[in-house]
């Protein structure tokens, strides 16, 4: 009996490919699907295989929790992430909205690191993650947090070992990663634009 090829992206509980975006409604991003896909993404940090990534994963999951708590308390006003933010801000609170801001930054960091690594076939992960960190999270982190993330960058596995863990079939693995990564980038872009608007400010 043959063992089926493993492929990390095909095995995700929820992929960003499957997160609905309503183009007829100002690119509204479905809240439940997005949060599930973000939770699934954090298992990528387990593949990176270092406890140094535990704070990164915990930070993202903590932000998912803040958003979900708002969604559960006001489901009718939280079907999309954009409506969740707008309606929360009307109550003069911004716990979930701030959680989304930080979650999007964390997702952007992950997406940029992987995109940079894919675009530079000889570059090691540590370099790609450092480059992504500098342009996404670092400007917003305090001097206490920066060393924690810096340690994570230094603890990334070798490139060849990482991609071998993602898939037994490099060609199919690269194809599936590209689909997932493009979908993640598209949704991050929509949310970054929204969070930059006046209606999303507190």
C-alpha positions in Angstrom: 0.0 0.0 0.0 1.5 3.3 -1.0 1.5 6.3 1.3 -0.2 9.4 -0.2 2.1 12.4 -0.7 2.0 14.9 2.1 1.2 18.5 1.1 0.9 21.1 3.9 -1.3 23.5 2.0 -3.8 20.8 0.8 -4.0 19.6 4.4 -5.1 22.9 5.9 -8.4 23.0 7.7 -9.3 26.2 5.9 -7.3 27.8 3.1 -7.4 31.5 2.2 -8.5 30.3 -1.3 -11.8 29.4 0.3 -12.4 32.7 2.1 -15.2 34.5 0.3 -14.8 38.1 -0.8 -18.0 39.9 -1.9 -16.9 42.1 -4.8 -20.4 43.5 -5.1 -20.2 44.7 -1.5 -16.9 46.7 -1.3 -14.8 43.5 -1.2 -16.4 42.4 2.1 -14.3 39.6 3.6 -16.2 36.8 5.3 -15.3 36.9 9.0 -15.7 33.2 10.0 -13.8 31.8 7.0 -11.0 34.4 7.4 -10.5 33.6 11.1 -10.4 29.8 10.4 -7.9 30.4 7.6 -5.7 32.5 9.9 -5.8 29.8 12.6 -4.8 27.3 10.0 -1.9 29.5 8.8 -0.4 29.5 12.3 0.3 25.8 11.9 3.0 26.9 9.4 5.0 28.1 12.4 5.0 24.6 13.8 6.5 23.4 10.5 9.2 26.0 11.0 10.0 23.9 14.0 11.3 26.2 16.6 10.0 27.3 20.0 11.2 30.8 19.0 8.1 31.0 16.8 5.7 30.3 19.7 5.3 34.0 20.6 4.6 34.8 17.0 1.9 32.1 16.8 0.4 33.1 20.2 0.2 36.7 19.1 -1.7 35.9 16.0 -4.1 33.5 17.8 -4.7 36.1 20.5 -5.8 38.5 17.8 -8.1 35.9 16.2 -9.7 35.4 19.7 -10.4 39.2 20.1 -12.1 39.3 16.7 -14.1 36.2 17.3 -15.3 37.4 20.7 -16.7 40.5 19.0 -18.3 38.4 16.3 -20.0 36.1 18.8 -21.3 39.0 20.8 -22.8 40.8 17.7 -23.1 38.2 14.9 -25.5 40.1 12.8 -23.1 43.1 12.6 -20.0 41.0 12.1 -20.7 38.9 9.0 -17.8 40.6 7.2 -14.6 41.9 8.9 -15.3 45.4 7.6 -18.8 45.5 9.1 -17.4 44.1 12.4 -14.9 46.9 12.6 -17.3 49.7 11.6 -20.0 48.5 14.0 -17.6 48.0 16.9 -16.2 51.5 16.5 -19.7 52.9 16.8 -19.7 51.6 20.4 -16.6 53.6 21.1 -14.6 50.4 21.6 -11.8 49.0 19.4 -10.6 45.7 20.9 -11.5 43.6 17.9 -10.6 46.3 15.4 -7.1 46.6 16.9 -6.9 42.8 16.9 -7.6 42.8 13.2 -5.0 45.5 12.6 -2.3 43.4 14.3 -3.6 40.1 12.7 -3.3 41.6 9.2 0.2 42.9 10.0 1.2 39.4 11.1 -0.4 37.8 8.0 1.3 40.4 5.8 4.7 39.6 7.5 4.2 35.8 6.7 3.0 36.4 3.2 5.9 38.8 2.3 8.5 36.4 3.8 7.2 33.5 1.7 6.8 35.6 -1.4 10.4 37.0 -1.0 11.7 33.5 -0.5 9.9 32.1 -3.5 11.2 35.0 -5.7 14.8 34.4 -4.6 15.4 30.7 -5.0 18.9 30.7 -3.4 18.0 32.8 -0.4 17.6 31.2 3.1 14.4 31.6 5.1 16.1 33.6 7.8 17.0 36.4 5.3 13.5 36.4 3.8 11.8 36.6 7.2 14.1 39.4 8.3 13.3 41.4 5.2 9.6 40.9 5.7 9.8 41.8 9.4 11.6 45.1 8.6 8.8 46.2 6.2 5.7 45.0 8.2 5.9 44.4 11.9 9.2 46.0 13.1 8.1 49.7 12.7 5.2 48.9 15.1 7.0 46.8 17.7 8.5 48.1 20.9 12.1 47.6 21.9 11.0 44.8 24.2 9.2 42.8 21.4 11.8 43.2 18.7 14.3 40.8 20.2 11.6 38.1 20.5 10.9 38.3 16.8 14.5 38.6 16.0 15.2 35.3 17.8 12.5 33.7 15.7 14.0 35.0 12.4 17.4 33.4 13.4 15.7 30.1 14.3 14.2 29.4 10.9 15.3 26.0 9.3 17.4 25.7 6.2 15.4 26.4 3.0 15.7 22.8 1.7 14.5 21.3 5.0 11.5 23.6 5.2 10.2 22.9 1.7 10.8 19.2 2.2 8.5 19.4 5.3 5.8 21.2 3.3 5.5 18.6 0.5 6.9 15.3 -0.7 6.3 16.5 -4.2 8.2 19.8 -4.8 6.4 20.7 -8.0 2.9 20.1 -6.6 3.9 21.7 -3.3 5.0 24.9 -5.1 1.8 25.0 -7.1 -0.4 24.6 -4.0 1.7 27.2 -2.1 1.3 29.7 -4.9 -2.5 29.3 -4.9 -2.7 29.7 -1.1 -0.1 32.6 -1.0 -1.8 34.5 -3.8 -5.2 34.2 -2.0 -3.6 35.3 1.3 -2.0 38.3 -0.4 -5.2 39.4 -2.1 -7.2 39.3 1.2 -4.4 41.1 3.1 -4.3 43.8 0.5 -8.1 44.4 0.7 -8.0 44.6 4.5 -4.9 46.9 4.6 -6.7 49.3 2.3 -9.8 49.2 4.5 -7.9 49.7 7.7 -6.3 52.7 6.2 -9.6 54.4 5.7 -11.1 57.0 8.0 -14.1 54.7 8.9 -11.7 52.2 10.3 -9.8 54.6 12.6 -10.3 55.0 16.3 
